[in-house]
Amino acid sequence: MTTSSTDNTKNLPAGIGIDVVDIPRFKDAFQRQGFREKVFTCSEIEACESKSDALPSYAVRFAVKEALYKALADPSLKSVPWQQIETKIVNDIPTICLSDALRERIGNRSAFLSLTHTSQIAAAVVLLLPNSNKTGSSNIQRGSNP
C-alpha cells in the first residue's frame, strides 16, 4: 500500500442531495391556494410560465430546492423559506441562486447541479463542495430573491 502526503479529502464532496418528483402528485400540491407564490420566486414563475407546459418546469425547480436541503444535511435549514433558493437556467446551464441571508448561513460553497424532467417525473441532483475562500466559477450565486 502506498501512502501520499497529499490530502485528498479537500476534493471530496461536502454533501450530495437528490430529489425525484412525481409530477401528477406534485400537481395536487401545486394547485393549492398560494403554493406557487410561497415556494417559487417571481423569476422562477416567469421562467416556468413561459413554457407551453409549465408544470414540469415547476416540479424540477421544486426538486432542486429539496435536493439542496438534502445536500446541506442541516435540519435547521428546513425553516428557511423556499423562495430563498432560486433555480435559474442561463445558456442551458442550471444555477442555484441564494438569498444573502441563506448564503451567509451556509458559507461560500460551490455546487454541481443536474436536473431533468419528463411529463411524469422531475429529478435534481446537487453535489455540494466544501466551503471555499476562492472566488471563481460556481453555480451557487447570490440571488436577487427575498
VENKA-V270455 format. One record per residue. N is the residue number from 1. RES is the residue in three letters. SS is DSSP state (h for helix, s for strand, l for the rest). D_LAST is the distance of its C-alpha to the last C-alpha in Angstrom with 1 decimal. Layout:
# VENKA-V270455
N;RES;SS;D_LAST  N;RES;SS;D_LAST
This chain:
# VENKA-V270455
1;MET;l;52.2  2;THR;l;50.8  3;THR;l;48.2  4;SER;l;46.0  5;SER;l;44.8  6;THR;l;41.5  7;ASP;l;38.6  8;ASN;h;37.2  9;THR;h;34.6  10;LYS;h;32.1  11;ASN;h;32.1  12;LEU;l;31.4  13;PRO;s;28.0  14;ALA;s;25.9  15;GLY;s;24.9  16;ILE;s;25.1  17;GLY;s;23.5  18;ILE;s;24.6  19;ASP;s;23.7  20;VAL;s;25.8  21;VAL;s;24.9  22;ASP;s;27.8  23;ILE;h;26.6  24;PRO;h;29.0  25;ARG;h;27.8  26;PHE;h;24.1  27;LYS;h;25.0  28;ASP;h;26.0  29;ALA;h;22.6  30;PHE;h;20.8  31;GLN;l;23.0  32;ARG;l;22.1  33;GLN;l;20.6  34;GLY;l;16.8  35;PHE;h;16.5  36;ARG;h;15.1  37;GLU;h;12.3  38;LYS;h;11.6  39;VAL;h;11.8  40;PHE;l;10.8  41;THR;l;8.2  42;CYS;h;10.0  43;SER;h;11.4  44;GLU;h;12.7  45;ILE;h;14.3  46;GLU;h;15.8  47;ALA;h;17.2  48;CYS;h;18.6  49;GLU;h;20.1  50;SER;l;21.9  51;LYS;l;24.0  52;SER;l;27.2  53;ASP;l;26.4  54;ALA;h;22.7  55;LEU;h;23.0  56;PRO;h;23.8  57;SER;h;20.8  58;TYR;h;18.5  59;ALA;h;20.6  60;VAL;h;20.5  61;ARG;h;16.7  62;PHE;h;16.9  63;ALA;h;19.6  64;VAL;h;17.6  65;LYS;h;15.1  66;GLU;h;18.2  67;ALA;h;20.1  68;LEU;h;17.6  69;TYR;h;17.7  70;LYS;h;21.5  71;ALA;h;21.7  72;LEU;h;20.0  73;ALA;l;22.5  74;ASP;l;20.9  75;PRO;h;21.1  76;SER;h;18.8  77;LEU;h;15.8  78;LYS;h;16.5  79;SER;h;14.7  80;VAL;l;11.3  81;PRO;l;9.2  82;TRP;h;10.0  83;GLN;h;6.8  84;GLN;h;6.1  85;ILE;s;9.3  86;GLU;s;10.0  87;THR;s;13.6  88;LYS;s;15.0  89;ILE;s;18.7  90;VAL;s;20.2  91;ASN;l;24.0  92;ASP;l;24.3  93;ILE;s;22.5  94;PRO;s;19.7  95;THR;s;16.9  96;ILE;s;14.2  97;CYS;s;11.0  98;LEU;s;9.0  99;SER;l;6.2  100;ASP;h;8.5  101;ALA;h;9.0  102;LEU;h;10.2  103;ARG;h;12.0  104;GLU;h;13.7  105;ARG;h;14.8  106;ILE;h;16.4  107;GLY;l;17.8  108;ASN;l;18.7  109;ARG;l;19.4  110;SER;l;20.7  111;ALA;s;21.0  112;PHE;s;23.0  113;LEU;s;21.7  114;SER;s;24.1  115;LEU;s;23.6  116;THR;s;26.0  117;HIS;s;26.8  118;THR;l;29.7  119;SER;l;29.9  120;GLN;l;30.4  121;ILE;s;28.5  122;ALA;s;25.2  123;ALA;s;24.9  124;ALA;s;22.8  125;VAL;s;23.8  126;VAL;s;21.8  127;LEU;s;24.1  128;LEU;s;22.4  129;LEU;s;24.3  130;PRO;l;24.9  131;ASN;l;23.0  132;SER;l;24.2  133;ASN;l;24.6  134;LYS;l;25.4  135;THR;l;23.4  136;GLY;l;24.2  137;SER;l;23.2  138;SER;l;20.5  139;ASN;l;18.7  140;ILE;s;15.8  141;GLN;s;13.8  142;ARG;s;11.0  143;GLY;l;8.3  144;SER;l;6.7  145;ASN;l;3.8  146;PRO;l;0.0
